[in-house]
Amino acid sequence: MERWEYLTEFVRANIETKDIKEFLRQRWPDWKNPPKFTPETMIPRLNAWGEQGWELVHMEPVAGVGRNGDVYFTVGSWSNVYFCVFKRRSKAK
């Protein structure tokens, strides 16, 4: 029987994250002023999980994450935080 393992993470889109501005300049040289919270800023982090065999199966914006790891939901708010679920084949037999 095929088995899967799962990983959940909160990912923040933010151009101020280390090396992101350079990544955007290289990937889209004509994009002069990318927005601070554009989702494209998450690509290097998502690719890093992909290189480890993780497949993104769900991504959902959330209004915020509390100190206890709880998720804040509200209608009509803005957010740069995304709840992501990844899966990969389990190595355990």
C-alpha positions as CSV (number, residue, x, y, z in Angstrom):
1,M,0.0,0.0,0.0
2,E,1.3,3.4,-0.9
3,R,1.9,5.7,2.1
4,W,2.2,9.5,2.4
5,E,3.7,11.9,4.9
6,Y,2.5,15.4,5.2
7,L,4.0,18.8,6.2
8,T,2.1,22.0,7.1
9,E,3.7,25.4,7.1
10,F,2.8,29.0,7.3
11,V,4.6,30.9,4.5
12,R,4.8,34.7,4.4
13,A,5.1,36.6,1.2
14,N,7.5,39.4,1.7
15,I,10.0,41.0,-0.6
16,E,12.2,41.9,2.4
17,T,13.0,38.2,3.0
18,K,16.7,37.5,2.4
19,D,17.8,37.3,-1.2
20,I,14.2,37.8,-2.6
21,K,14.7,41.1,-4.3
22,E,17.7,39.6,-6.2
23,F,15.6,36.5,-7.1
24,L,12.8,38.7,-8.5
25,R,15.3,40.8,-10.5
26,Q,16.9,37.8,-12.1
27,R,13.6,36.0,-12.8
28,W,11.7,39.1,-14.1
29,P,14.3,41.7,-15.1
30,D,11.6,44.1,-16.5
31,W,9.6,44.1,-13.3
32,K,10.7,47.4,-11.8
33,N,8.7,47.7,-8.7
34,P,7.2,44.5,-7.4
35,P,4.7,44.9,-4.6
36,K,6.1,44.1,-1.1
37,F,3.8,41.2,-0.5
38,T,3.6,39.7,-4.0
39,P,3.1,35.9,-3.9
40,E,6.1,35.4,-6.2
41,T,8.3,36.1,-3.2
42,M,7.4,32.7,-1.9
43,I,8.8,30.8,-5.0
44,P,12.3,30.1,-3.6
45,R,10.9,28.7,-0.4
46,L,8.3,26.5,-2.2
47,N,11.0,25.3,-4.7
48,A,13.2,24.3,-1.7
49,W,10.5,22.0,-0.4
50,G,10.0,20.7,-3.9
51,E,13.7,19.8,-4.1
52,Q,13.2,17.7,-1.0
53,G,10.4,15.8,-2.7
54,W,7.5,17.7,-1.1
55,E,4.5,18.5,-3.4
56,L,2.3,21.5,-2.6
57,V,-1.3,20.2,-2.4
58,H,-3.0,23.1,-0.7
59,M,-2.4,26.8,-0.2
60,E,-4.8,29.2,1.5
61,P,-4.4,32.8,2.7
62,V,-5.1,33.3,6.4
63,A,-5.5,36.7,8.1
64,G,-2.9,35.9,10.7
65,V,-1.3,33.3,13.0
66,G,-1.6,33.6,16.8
67,R,1.1,33.0,19.4
68,N,-0.4,29.5,20.0
69,G,-0.3,28.6,16.3
70,D,-4.0,29.3,15.9
71,V,-5.3,30.8,12.7
72,Y,-7.2,34.0,12.5
73,F,-10.0,34.2,9.8
74,T,-11.9,37.2,8.8
75,V,-13.8,38.4,5.8
76,G,-12.5,41.4,3.9
77,S,-9.0,41.6,5.4
78,W,-5.6,41.6,3.6
79,S,-2.9,39.1,4.4
80,N,0.5,38.0,3.2
81,V,0.4,34.7,5.2
82,Y,-0.5,31.5,3.5
83,F,-1.3,28.1,5.1
84,C,0.4,25.4,3.0
85,V,0.1,21.6,3.0
86,F,2.7,19.5,1.3
87,K,2.9,15.7,0.8
88,R,5.4,13.2,-0.4
89,R,5.7,9.4,-0.5
90,S,6.6,8.0,2.8
91,K,10.0,6.3,3.1
92,A,8.8,4.2,6.0
93,K,7.5,0.7,5.1
